[in-house]
Amino acid sequence: MSRVKLIDLPKILDERGNLTFLQHPDQLPFAIRRVFWTYDVPGGETRGGHAYFKQQELIIALSGSFDVTVTDRFGETLSYSLNRSYYGLYVPPMTWRFMANFSTNALGLHLSSASFDQADYIRDFDRFLAYSG
């Protein structure tokens, strides 16, 4: 079973500016079906607060910083501070997540393995725990 993990993305360092990339299957364990981003999150707000039955996700802080707290299907809760654009947080299916502590001008990129499907969301933490147990 896949676990949440930080993926170190390739960095091409250049005096003119650096470049980072990712591609499936080298750095990304799934083909991208949807891309979205979070930005202009007001101070003190959180985003997320759900899990997916099937969808996988990679979350990258392209600019600024924010924390991602995850509870995996094994009951382990961990927090990750994302603040570098060359790290991505892989979030497998059946992982509860929320994001908080957004810095000013934080920009989060989310790469997903599936198109939007409301039926894939678990939005109640107790329900998530019941499915995971």
C-alpha positions as CSV (number, residue, x, y, z in Angstrom):
1,M,0.0,0.0,0.0
2,S,1.4,3.4,-0.9
3,R,2.2,5.9,1.8
4,V,2.4,9.7,1.9
5,K,5.9,10.7,1.0
6,L,8.0,13.7,-0.1
7,I,9.3,13.5,-3.7
8,D,12.5,15.3,-4.4
9,L,12.0,16.7,-7.9
10,P,14.9,17.3,-10.3
11,K,16.6,20.6,-10.2
12,I,18.5,22.1,-13.1
13,L,20.6,24.9,-11.6
14,D,21.6,27.7,-14.0
15,E,22.9,31.2,-13.4
16,R,20.0,32.5,-15.5
17,G,17.5,30.8,-13.2
18,N,16.7,27.4,-12.1
19,L,14.3,24.8,-13.6
20,T,12.4,21.9,-12.0
21,F,10.3,19.4,-13.8
22,L,8.4,16.2,-13.3
23,Q,7.1,13.5,-15.5
24,H,5.2,10.3,-15.3
25,P,6.4,7.7,-14.4
26,D,9.9,9.0,-13.3
27,Q,8.9,11.4,-10.5
28,L,5.1,11.1,-10.6
29,P,3.5,7.7,-9.8
30,F,0.4,8.5,-11.8
31,A,-0.7,10.1,-15.1
32,I,-2.1,13.6,-14.6
33,R,-5.8,14.0,-15.3
34,R,-6.5,17.3,-13.4
35,V,-4.5,20.3,-12.3
36,F,-5.6,23.0,-9.9
37,W,-4.0,25.6,-7.6
38,T,-4.7,27.3,-4.4
39,Y,-3.8,31.0,-3.8
40,D,-4.9,34.2,-2.0
41,V,-5.8,32.1,1.1
42,P,-6.6,34.5,3.9
43,G,-4.6,34.4,7.1
44,G,-5.8,31.7,9.5
45,E,-7.9,29.8,6.9
46,T,-7.5,26.2,6.0
47,R,-8.0,24.3,2.7
48,G,-8.8,20.7,2.0
49,G,-10.3,18.8,4.9
50,H,-11.2,15.7,2.9
51,A,-9.9,12.4,1.5
52,Y,-10.4,10.7,-1.8
53,F,-11.5,7.1,-2.3
54,K,-9.4,6.6,-5.5
55,Q,-7.6,9.8,-6.5
56,Q,-3.9,10.3,-6.0
57,E,-2.4,13.8,-5.7
58,L,0.9,15.6,-5.7
59,I,1.0,18.9,-3.9
60,I,3.8,21.5,-4.6
61,A,4.3,24.9,-3.0
62,L,5.3,26.8,-6.1
63,S,5.7,30.1,-4.1
64,G,5.6,30.8,-0.4
65,S,4.8,28.1,2.1
66,F,2.1,26.2,3.8
67,D,1.7,23.1,5.9
68,V,-0.1,19.9,4.9
69,T,-1.4,17.7,7.7
70,V,-2.3,14.2,6.6
71,T,-3.9,11.2,8.4
72,D,-3.2,8.0,6.4
73,R,-5.3,4.9,6.3
74,F,-3.0,3.4,8.9
75,G,-4.0,6.1,11.5
76,E,-0.7,8.0,11.4
77,T,-1.0,11.8,11.4
78,L,2.0,13.8,10.1
79,S,2.5,17.4,9.1
80,Y,4.7,18.5,6.2
81,S,5.9,22.1,5.7
82,L,6.1,22.8,1.9
83,N,8.2,25.7,1.1
84,R,10.4,24.7,-1.9
85,S,9.2,24.3,-5.4
86,Y,11.4,21.3,-6.0
87,Y,9.6,19.1,-3.4
88,G,6.2,17.5,-4.0
89,L,4.1,15.8,-1.4
90,Y,2.6,12.6,-2.7
91,V,-0.8,11.8,-1.2
92,P,-2.3,8.4,-2.0
93,P,-6.0,7.5,-2.0
94,M,-7.7,7.1,1.4
95,T,-5.5,9.8,3.0
96,W,-7.2,12.7,4.9
97,R,-5.5,16.0,4.3
98,F,-5.8,19.7,5.1
99,M,-3.6,22.7,4.4
100,A,-3.0,25.6,6.8
101,N,-0.5,28.3,7.8
102,F,-0.3,29.8,4.3
103,S,2.3,32.5,3.9
104,T,1.5,35.7,2.1
105,N,1.4,35.0,-1.7
106,A,1.5,31.2,-1.2
107,L,0.8,29.3,-4.4
108,G,0.0,25.6,-4.1
109,L,-0.1,23.4,-7.2
110,H,-2.1,20.2,-7.1
111,L,-1.7,17.4,-9.7
112,S,-4.4,14.8,-9.6
113,S,-4.8,11.3,-11.1
114,A,-8.5,11.8,-11.8
115,S,-10.9,14.3,-13.2
116,F,-13.2,15.9,-10.6
117,D,-15.8,13.5,-9.3
118,Q,-17.8,14.5,-6.2
119,A,-18.5,10.8,-5.4
120,D,-14.8,10.3,-4.9
121,Y,-14.6,12.7,-1.9
122,I,-14.9,11.8,1.8
123,R,-15.7,15.1,3.6
124,D,-16.4,13.8,7.1
125,F,-13.4,12.7,9.2
126,D,-15.4,10.2,11.2
127,R,-16.6,8.6,8.0
128,F,-13.0,8.5,6.8
129,L,-11.9,6.8,9.9
130,A,-14.7,4.2,9.6
131,Y,-13.6,3.4,6.0
132,S,-9.9,3.3,7.0
133,G,-10.3,1.1,10.1
